[in-house]
């Protein structure tokens, strides 16, 4: 069984290292060792997205992510899908919409998020980066709207580096913490990326 040490690696390096290890793996089993809960969850989600079985184990300060490689994915994504089968991602990199007046920008982003709920096909994922992560914080005026989005099946992810920069990781009110690799991968795999 191969074991890789990702202790001390900054996001998204543990996921990238895991991806490389899985691509080169000759056996079916791999253990990835990380030293924080965010990295362990990121590695777990990535491995599961690749069709692997994953088990987590904590030993002291470290997290051992046991990955059993499954059959290789057949890439069943169909180009040019129409209607409700399309995978839609919304990418928001600011807590304001548009340039100019801040009060107007704040009003517009609230209206944009509320309007998502009225669409016939709601997005599959909402990505928040930079000051956009403020929208999902506990004291945000958009928190109730985002919680409703999540209840309707929209996956809400916030950049962990951005949450740390704005000191909001402990104040995340909805969704989950993500990383740049996961964010970029979901944008690449999407049929449509909306950036307001």
Secondary structure as UniProt FT lines:
FT   STRAND          2..5
FT   TURN            7..8
FT   TURN            11..12
FT   HELIX           13..24
FT   STRAND          29..34
FT   HELIX           37..49
FT   TURN            50..51
FT   STRAND          53..59
FT   TURN            60..61
FT   STRAND          62..68
FT   TURN            79..80
FT   HELIX           83..85
FT   STRAND          88..92
FT   HELIX           102..116
FT   TURN            117..118
FT   STRAND          125..128
FT   HELIX           130..136
FT   TURN            138..139
FT   TURN            141..142
FT   HELIX           143..151
FT   TURN            152..153
FT   STRAND          155..159
FT   HELIX           160..165
FT   TURN            166..167
FT   HELIX           169..171
FT   STRAND          176..178
FT   HELIX           180..189
FT   STRAND          192..194
//
